[in-house]
């Protein structure tokens, strides 16, 4: 693959589109962080009153962790796959992902 010059990258519509998505995912990352804190708080309350965590909150926590992982991979250019809402909401732990071409 040919290397683009800085000027070509700066003028490229795909570069600006990615920057726009990066801003969106940075905002979504902040929201997801707040939800994780809420889930952790709810789990502490459940543990105090029931002696253990809530199963639904465990699943939500895992899915949020996977979502945050996907966002971080996208923001750090380790993935071109855009997470939710451009893709489906994650379910369970992250799937094995291969590095970007030329990055091995």
HUJO-V619530 format. One line per field, one symbol per residue. burial: + if it has 24 or more other ideal C-beta (glycine too) atoms within 12 Angstrom, else -. A space follows every 10 residues. Layout:
# HUJO-V619530
burial=???
This chain:
# HUJO-V619530
burial=---------- ---------- +---+--++- -+---+--+- --+------- ------+--+ +-++++++++ +++++---++ --++-----+ ---------- ----
